[in-house]
Amino acid sequence: MLIESPAAGVRTVPVAALHGSVADPLLESMNFLNEVTARFPEAVSFAPGRPYEEMFDPACITEYLDAYIGHLRRAGHTEQQVRTALFQYGRTKGQIHDLIAETVANDEGIHIAPEAVVVTVGAQEGMVLALRALFADPRDVLLVSSPCYIGMTGAARLLDIDVVAVPEGVDGPDPAAVTAVACEVRATGRRPKAYYVVPDFANPSGASMPVEARRRLLAVAAAEDLLVIEDNPYGFFTRESEPRPTLKALDEDGSVIYLGSFAKTCFPGARLGYVLADQRVRAGDGTTGLLADELAKIKSMLTVNTPALSQAVIGGALVLSKCRLRAVSGDIIDFYRTNLNTVGVELERHFPAERRKSLGVRWNRPDGGFFTVLRVPFVADQAALERSAKEFGVLWTPMDAFYLDGSGARQLRISSSYLRPERIRDGIARLAAFITAETQSSGKDGQQ
Amino acid sequence: MLIESPAAGVRTVPVAALHGSVADPLLESMNFLNEVTARFPEAVSFAPGRPYEEMFDPACITEYLDAYIGHLRRAGHTEQQVRTALFQYGRTKGQIHDLIAETVANDEGIHIAPEAVVVTVGAQEGMVLALRALFADPRDVLLVSSPCYIGMTGAARLLDIDVVAVPEGVDGPDPAAVTAVACEVRATGRRPKAYYVVPDFANPSGASMPVEARRRLLAVAAAEDLLVIEDNPYGFFTRESEPRPTLKALDEDGSVIYLGSFAKTCFPGARLGYVLADQRVRAGDGTTGLLADELAKIKSMLTVNTPALSQAVIGGALVLSKCRLRAVSGDIIDFYRTNLNTVGVELERHFPAERRKSLGVRWNRPDGGFFTVLRVPFVADQAALERSAKEFGVLWTPMDAFYLDGSGARQLRISSSYLRPERIRDGIARLAAFITAETQSSGKDGQQ
């Protein structure tokens, strides 16, 4: 690309292409999705992975803020120290690290020193920090469970890090496949450094890892000298009353770097996430420190520190929950559970066994989270999405952007997080009509 | 560095060193400064470039938030749209771009389309976005006015971009030196891509560019095919009632990318900054777009979007000021002006002409901003800072970290932003005693 001046356009300056392991179509497909959504505001949209927002109340911001200020005062902060905490530059690793450490202990059974917590501008910044700290050499390769969340492939692209896909198995992310791909990568003279995975209700596939598979993955990580980057935005929203243990909770030898987010458990507008990085780092001189402190050095050059405002508001929410977010999130957990069930029930109603067999339509049945994936007998690309929006008033997310090789062309992602159940029923009816029409127009070749 | 597991420490994984154009001592000196500051809480500290914080009032957060919500309602937002704006994921380029465009028009005479504004997590993220967009090739070089703010050299280091220093002249950043260094860089087969400068009251030197020099710099940028990255955190805080025009206000051919920040004009805890990038970008297929949209693509992989909370609170402050921050900032502008004058007056009192000549002590007299630089006849390093803190109860910032070549060993930076005038008078007296003692102990060789 070239820059030209707004005036005569005489000068031109090259702009860096976002080369690397993922192609521009990724961003373009996201932009197209936003653009279609804007053009068809009346359509039922299963596209955004956004949390439901009807329960958000502006008054709660002040309530959370006051709760955090009260917490600081009880902890002995003077009024000047309270002002400093809210308004001034802050600690690079963050100022609510203690509250976060207590919350992950209560909610996830992860016991970690507050010093090992790095508070970030969403989990996205955590991805960039982790990759920048771990990847030193052009031969270093990031393995990702595929299909993969575009935030991680995007972060790798930003840092020009090579990414290799590890295909999900029928039971979700597959430890045996990690071993196989790691060996293939080494055979090419490159070095697998880390494996990125969302073990609970992955975006986009909705797939999860059984507990036994989690233990096998940790064994593989130790055997293959891989670090595991665990991303857990959806673990809260499970069908079972007892969630599965996170990889970090099962991790006994420091294999797991954990990415957390408050975007779904509190709200996205704070852009608050965190990294748990308790690995030890040894310097050349033999002195040791925490990986979290290495991440902080990088963060100081990226965002300096995470906004004190966001930390204060989310910190207040944690204080009000007594650092037990799960315990106070029953209603919203039930809401997402009901929505996910509604998607499954409505799909079943419109595509009973015989019918879906004849049409060649399939979908998975995630144990929780926001996403369901449909496999259809036609190419579910941007043109199809356009027809779906225009003629049937329903939006969804094409899956090809989540695959490094552009496969997944005959899959579409249904997000059930953002809509009320009645709207979901309406939307699935529209989707069923769209799928039926597309399948018929695409003809027999679709049946597979 | 090596990572070892917290357990047996069997596994080791290399961690990427923060190599590049700036050495680790930079961060270490900042860490040392924080550590000394913590160890000597009673010392008068001229070290932090922080804004004064006594006027911060937690109540104003709710006041600003309400003002922004009122602004949205007047603009026709429904209650649901207000909720979405505060709590949900947002526009990648930001949601207060229109308020920022109006404010820079009123306060800086910069007339720019709101679409060319990218709202960032502090100016620091803006630096990373600009560098990642512009620097494509290992031969590309960033020129920086030297001594240079460590945030920019840090951002370049994060992205492994080579940095070459352009020494400040007696009148501050020097256009002729930019031409000379650009030619030297080309002679080595490398390509100068951009020049980073703080034209008003630079951190750390306090130096500014006369208006005529600004025009010459823009001519040099056009002639040398350089983009200028203008960073303007301190332009507000001038001795004159009429501030100098920014480079961006004088820019007629799209040479200038402007980095703005609300950290000093509002408060740092929002971590809110912005980039003005109205350069046109032409794609291979001939379609054109805005550089701001290229920055947004990168931002989507770095922080997704700037926290809506921070935008709402700062947006409210802009609304309350009718997008004329300068007009409502008279008191704080006077405060910083008084503080800077107090530093000069007190230095003059303790080091009258004859005495400073015999001691070999000099300082500059900035027209505004937060910083004054002293040249002393001894090495003002960490050991000297330790003695200054321990024996004289006064802190300052060693200057060597602001130079790529580690020069500036006999300079120290005095920040006058964070203290009350009476505390400044006390602190300069302590500093004078320290400088006198050091000079005498360092003996004749110091006299230069």
Interface residues (C-beta under 8 A of the other chain):
Chain A: M1 L2 I3 E4 S5 P6 A7 A8 G9 V10 R11 T12 V13 P14 V15 A16 A17 L18 L27 M30 R50 P51 E53 E54 F56 D57 P58 I61 T62 L65 I69 Q80 V82 R83 T84 L86 F87 Q88 Y89 G90 V121 G122 Q124 E125 V128 R132 A133 L134 F135 A136 G151 G154 A155 R157 L158 K193 A222 D225 L227 E252 D253 G254 S255 A263 F267 P268 G269 A270 R271 L272 D278 Q279 R280 V281 R282 A283 G284 T288 L291 E294 K297 I298 S300 M301 L302 T303 V304 N305 T306 P307 A308 L309 S310 V313
Chain B: M1 L2 I3 E4 S5 P6 A7 A8 G9 V10 R11 T12 V13 P14 V15 A16 A17 L18 L27 M30 R50 P51 E53 E54 F56 D57 P58 I61 T62 L65 I69 Q80 V82 R83 T84 L86 F87 Q88 Y89 G90 V121 G122 Q124 E125 V128 R132 A133 L134 F135 A136 G151 G154 A155 R157 L158 K193 A222 D225 L227 E252 D253 G254 S255 A263 F267 P268 G269 A270 R271 L272 D278 Q279 R280 V281 R282 A283 G284 T288 L291 E294 K297 I298 S300 M301 L302 T303 V304 N305 T306 P307 A308 L309 S310 V313
